Amino acid sequence: KAADSLGISIRTLRNKLNEYNTGE
């Protein structure tokens, strides 16, 4: 399922971005 893979990737990226913003 490419859609699932893409969704997970986006979710991971957003999570990392959120962590970065919170870490600052």
mmCIF file of the N, C-alpha and C atoms, coordinates in Angstrom:
data_MODEL
# 
_entry.id   MODEL 
# 
loop_
_atom_site.group_PDB 
_atom_site.id 
_atom_site.type_symbol 
_atom_site.label_atom_id 
_atom_site.label_alt_id 
_atom_site.label_comp_id 
_atom_site.label_asym_id 
_atom_site.label_entity_id 
_atom_site.label_seq_id 
_atom_site.pdbx_PDB_ins_code 
_atom_site.Cartn_x 
_atom_site.Cartn_y 
_atom_site.Cartn_z 
_atom_site.occupancy 
_atom_site.B_iso_or_equiv 
_atom_site.pdbx_formal_charge 
_atom_site.auth_seq_id 
_atom_site.auth_comp_id 
_atom_site.auth_asym_id 
_atom_site.auth_atom_id 
_atom_site.pdbx_PDB_model_num 
ATOM 1  N N  . LYS A 1 1  ? 0.852  -1.208 0.000  1.00 0.00 ? 1  LYS A N  1 
ATOM 2  C CA . LYS A 1 1  ? 0.000  0.000  0.000  1.00 0.00 ? 1  LYS A CA 1 
ATOM 3  C C  . LYS A 1 1  ? 0.885  1.255  0.000  1.00 0.00 ? 1  LYS A C  1 
ATOM 4  N N  . ALA A 1 2  ? 1.015  1.856  -1.130 1.00 0.00 ? 2  ALA A N  1 
ATOM 5  C CA . ALA A 1 2  ? 1.856  3.059  -1.241 1.00 0.00 ? 2  ALA A CA 1 
ATOM 6  C C  . ALA A 1 2  ? 1.265  4.198  -0.416 1.00 0.00 ? 2  ALA A C  1 
ATOM 7  N N  . ALA A 1 3  ? -0.053 4.294  -0.401 1.00 0.00 ? 3  ALA A N  1 
ATOM 8  C CA . ALA A 1 3  ? -0.710 5.390  0.334  1.00 0.00 ? 3  ALA A CA 1 
ATOM 9  C C  . ALA A 1 3  ? -0.379 5.289  1.823  1.00 0.00 ? 3  ALA A C  1 
ATOM 10 N N  . ASP A 1 4  ? -0.431 4.070  2.360  1.00 0.00 ? 4  ASP A N  1 
ATOM 11 C CA . ASP A 1 4  ? -0.115 3.893  3.786  1.00 0.00 ? 4  ASP A CA 1 
ATOM 12 C C  . ASP A 1 4  ? 1.317  4.309  4.056  1.00 0.00 ? 4  ASP A C  1 
ATOM 13 N N  . SER A 1 5  ? 2.228  3.868  3.186  1.00 0.00 ? 5  SER A N  1 
ATOM 14 C CA . SER A 1 5  ? 3.651  4.199  3.362  1.00 0.00 ? 5  SER A CA 1 
ATOM 15 C C  . SER A 1 5  ? 3.839  5.707  3.343  1.00 0.00 ? 5  SER A C  1 
ATOM 16 N N  . LEU A 1 6  ? 3.189  6.349  2.402  1.00 0.00 ? 6  LEU A N  1 
ATOM 17 C CA . LEU A 1 6  ? 3.322  7.808  2.278  1.00 0.00 ? 6  LEU A CA 1 
ATOM 18 C C  . LEU A 1 6  ? 2.767  8.486  3.525  1.00 0.00 ? 6  LEU A C  1 
ATOM 19 N N  . GLY A 1 7  ? 1.638  8.019  3.984  1.00 0.00 ? 7  GLY A N  1 
ATOM 20 C CA . GLY A 1 7  ? 1.018  8.610  5.173  1.00 0.00 ? 7  GLY A CA 1 
ATOM 21 C C  . GLY A 1 7  ? 1.932  8.484  6.381  1.00 0.00 ? 7  GLY A C  1 
ATOM 22 N N  . ILE A 1 8  ? 2.565  7.323  6.522  1.00 0.00 ? 8  ILE A N  1 
ATOM 23 C CA . ILE A 1 8  ? 3.473  7.116  7.660  1.00 0.00 ? 8  ILE A CA 1 
ATOM 24 C C  . ILE A 1 8  ? 4.668  8.047  7.539  1.00 0.00 ? 8  ILE A C  1 
ATOM 25 N N  . SER A 1 9  ? 5.196  8.187  6.334  1.00 0.00 ? 9  SER A N  1 
ATOM 26 C CA . SER A 1 9  ? 6.361  9.059  6.117  1.00 0.00 ? 9  SER A CA 1 
ATOM 27 C C  . SER A 1 9  ? 6.026  10.493 6.496  1.00 0.00 ? 9  SER A C  1 
ATOM 28 N N  . ILE A 1 10 ? 4.880  10.959 6.037  1.00 0.00 ? 10 ILE A N  1 
ATOM 29 C CA . ILE A 1 10 ? 4.465  12.339 6.335  1.00 0.00 ? 10 ILE A CA 1 
ATOM 30 C C  . ILE A 1 10 ? 4.272  12.495 7.837  1.00 0.00 ? 10 ILE A C  1 
ATOM 31 N N  . ARG A 1 11 ? 3.668  11.491 8.441  1.00 0.00 ? 11 ARG A N  1 
ATOM 32 C CA . ARG A 1 11 ? 3.413  11.556 9.886  1.00 0.00 ? 11 ARG A CA 1 
ATOM 33 C C  . ARG A 1 11 ? 4.744  11.634 10.640 1.00 0.00 ? 11 ARG A C  1 
ATOM 34 N N  . THR A 1 12 ? 5.717  10.833 10.207 1.00 0.00 ? 12 THR A N  1 
ATOM 35 C CA . THR A 1 12 ? 7.028  10.833 10.864 1.00 0.00 ? 12 THR A CA 1 
ATOM 36 C C  . THR A 1 12 ? 7.708  12.177 10.693 1.00 0.00 ? 12 THR A C  1 
ATOM 37 N N  . LEU A 1 13 ? 7.638  12.711 9.483  1.00 0.00 ? 13 LEU A N  1 
ATOM 38 C CA . LEU A 1 13 ? 8.273  14.009 9.215  1.00 0.00 ? 13 LEU A CA 1 
ATOM 39 C C  . LEU A 1 13 ? 7.651  15.095 10.083 1.00 0.00 ? 13 LEU A C  1 
ATOM 40 N N  . ARG A 1 14 ? 6.330  15.093 10.160 1.00 0.00 ? 14 ARG A N  1 
ATOM 41 C CA . ARG A 1 14 ? 5.642  16.132 10.956 1.00 0.00 ? 14 ARG A CA 1 
ATOM 42 C C  . ARG A 1 14 ? 6.005  15.959 12.426 1.00 0.00 ? 14 ARG A C  1 
ATOM 43 N N  . ASN A 1 15 ? 6.135  14.711 12.863 1.00 0.00 ? 15 ASN A N  1 
ATOM 44 C CA . ASN A 1 15 ? 6.478  14.456 14.261 1.00 0.00 ? 15 ASN A CA 1 
ATOM 45 C C  . ASN A 1 15 ? 7.871  14.996 14.561 1.00 0.00 ? 15 ASN A C  1 
ATOM 46 N N  . LYS A 1 16 ? 8.818  14.748 13.645 1.00 0.00 ? 16 LYS A N  1 
ATOM 47 C CA . LYS A 1 16 ? 10.190 15.241 13.842 1.00 0.00 ? 16 LYS A CA 1 
ATOM 48 C C  . LYS A 1 16 ? 10.194 16.759 13.837 1.00 0.00 ? 16 LYS A C  1 
ATOM 49 N N  . LEU A 1 17 ? 9.411  17.338 12.956 1.00 0.00 ? 17 LEU A N  1 
ATOM 50 C CA . LEU A 1 17 ? 9.342  18.797 12.876 1.00 0.00 ? 17 LEU A CA 1 
ATOM 51 C C  . LEU A 1 17 ? 8.798  19.350 14.185 1.00 0.00 ? 17 LEU A C  1 
ATOM 52 N N  . ASN A 1 18 ? 7.784  18.691 14.718 1.00 0.00 ? 18 ASN A N  1 
ATOM 53 C CA . ASN A 1 18 ? 7.172  19.135 15.970 1.00 0.00 ? 18 ASN A CA 1 
ATOM 54 C C  . ASN A 1 18 ? 8.186  19.040 17.103 1.00 0.00 ? 18 ASN A C  1 
ATOM 55 N N  . GLU A 1 19 ? 8.948  17.953 17.126 1.00 0.00 ? 19 GLU A N  1 
ATOM 56 C CA . GLU A 1 19 ? 9.958  17.773 18.168 1.00 0.00 ? 19 GLU A CA 1 
ATOM 57 C C  . GLU A 1 19 ? 10.998 18.871 18.067 1.00 0.00 ? 19 GLU A C  1 
ATOM 58 N N  . TYR A 1 20 ? 11.405 19.185 16.857 1.00 0.00 ? 20 TYR A N  1 
ATOM 59 C CA . TYR A 1 20 ? 12.419 20.219 16.640 1.00 0.00 ? 20 TYR A CA 1 
ATOM 60 C C  . TYR A 1 20 ? 11.922 21.569 17.154 1.00 0.00 ? 20 TYR A C  1 
ATOM 61 N N  . ASN A 1 21 ? 10.676 21.883 16.841 1.00 0.00 ? 21 ASN A N  1 
ATOM 62 C CA . ASN A 1 21 ? 10.108 23.165 17.276 1.00 0.00 ? 21 ASN A CA 1 
ATOM 63 C C  . ASN A 1 21 ? 9.977  23.204 18.796 1.00 0.00 ? 21 ASN A C  1 
ATOM 64 N N  . THR A 1 22 ? 9.588  22.089 19.377 1.00 0.00 ? 22 THR A N  1 
ATOM 65 C CA . THR A 1 22 ? 9.418  22.038 20.830 1.00 0.00 ? 22 THR A CA 1 
ATOM 66 C C  . THR A 1 22 ? 10.777 22.075 21.521 1.00 0.00 ? 22 THR A C  1 
ATOM 67 N N  . GLY A 1 23 ? 11.781 21.438 20.908 1.00 0.00 ? 23 GLY A N  1 
ATOM 68 C CA . GLY A 1 23 ? 13.121 21.396 21.487 1.00 0.00 ? 23 GLY A CA 1 
ATOM 69 C C  . GLY A 1 23 ? 13.745 22.778 21.542 1.00 0.00 ? 23 GLY A C  1 
ATOM 70 N N  . GLU A 1 24 ? 13.340 23.641 20.642 1.00 0.00 ? 24 GLU A N  1 
ATOM 71 C CA . GLU A 1 24 ? 13.892 24.994 20.589 1.00 0.00 ? 24 GLU A CA 1 
ATOM 72 C C  . GLU A 1 24 ? 13.314 25.779 21.722 1.00 0.00 ? 24 GLU A C  1 
# 
